[in-house]
Amino acid sequence: MLIDDYLPSFDVVERHRTKVLAPPSRVFTALRTTDFSSSRVTGVLLALRALPAALARGLGSRAPVRRRSARLDDFCDHGFAILDETPNEELLIGVVGRFWTPTGELVPTDARRFREPLAKGLAQGAWNFSIVPDGAGCVLRTETRVRCADAATRRRFRLYWFFIGAFSGLIRIEMLRAIRRTAERDDPSAAVER
C-alpha cells in the first residue's frame, strides 16, 4: 500500500473499515466528491477542532458564519496534501505540524518533502483510504498513522491523542459512512440493512 511507502514506521495508528455495495470506481469517485460536513457529527467535531485556532486569532469579526464544505480538496486547502494515489484502489493524504497546538502549526508538505527527514518538534500524519474488491462490492478502509520526530514531541502528541483520539476515530467512521452513502445512493441493489 502507498501508506507503507510513505510512513512505514509510526507511533500511533488507527484503522476503520466498512463494506460498500458499489464497484471500486464508484467508491473512489465518492471519496473525492463527498461533502463530509453534511454529517452533523463530523461538522460539529471539525468545528470544535477549529475553535482553538479561531480563539487564538481573535473573534473580533462579526461577519456571519458561512457553512463550509469539507471535501478532500477542502482539507488540502487547509494544510493537508494528497501525497499519492492509485485510482480506484488507494488515496494517500499527508500532513506535517504540531497537531497538539491550538492552530496545529501545519508545515507545507508534498510527496517529496514528506519523505525528507522530519525536523525536531514536528509530527507527520499519513491518512489513506483504500478500496479492496469484495464479492458484490468492496471494502473501504481508512488508516491513519502518526510519527513524531523525537521523544519530547511523542509525549506531547500522545497527551493530545489521549483526549482527541476517540473523536478523531468517530470522524473517520462518519466519513466512511458518508462515502458509502454517496457510492450506494443511485444503486437500488445496494439498499440493504446494515
TAVEN-V574093 format. One record per backbone hydrogen bond with DSSP energy under -0.5 kcal/mol. CO is the residue of the C=O (numbers start at 1). NH is the residue of the N-H. If there is no record, write none. Layout:
CO;NH + CO;NH
This chain:
1;4 + 1;5 + 2;5 + 2;6 + 3;7 + 12;146 + 14;144 + 16;142 + 18;140 + 20;22 + 20;138 + 23;26 + 23;27 + 24;28 + 25;29 + 26;30 + 27;31 + 28;32 + 29;33 + 30;34 + 34;36 + 35;38 + 36;39 + 38;40 + 39;43 + 40;44 + 41;45 + 42;46 + 43;47 + 44;48 + 45;49 + 46;50 + 47;51 + 48;52 + 50;54 + 51;55 + 52;56 + 53;57 + 54;58 + 70;36 + 71;74 + 71;75 + 72;76 + 73;77 + 75;78 + 75;80 + 76;79 + 81;83 + 81;94 + 84;92 + 86;89 + 86;90 + 89;131 + 90;86 + 91;129 + 92;83 + 92;84 + 93;127 + 94;81 + 95;125 + 96;107 + 97;99 + 97;123 + 98;101 + 101;104 + 104;98 + 107;96 + 110;114 + 111;115 + 112;115 + 113;116 + 119;122 + 122;149 + 123;97 + 124;147 + 125;95 + 126;145 + 127;93 + 128;143 + 129;91 + 130;141 + 132;139 + 134;137 + 137;134 + 138;20 + 138;140 + 139;132 + 139;141 + 140;18 + 141;130 + 142;16 + 143;128 + 144;14 + 145;126 + 146;11 + 146;12 + 147;124 + 150;154 + 151;155 + 152;156 + 153;157 + 154;158 + 155;159 + 156;160 + 157;161 + 158;162 + 159;163 + 160;163 + 160;164 + 161;165 + 164;168 + 165;169 + 166;170 + 167;171 + 168;172 + 169;173 + 170;174 + 171;175 + 172;176 + 173;177 + 174;178 + 175;179 + 176;180 + 177;181 + 178;182 + 179;183 + 180;184 + 181;185 + 184;187 + 186;188 + 187;190 + 188;191 + 190;192
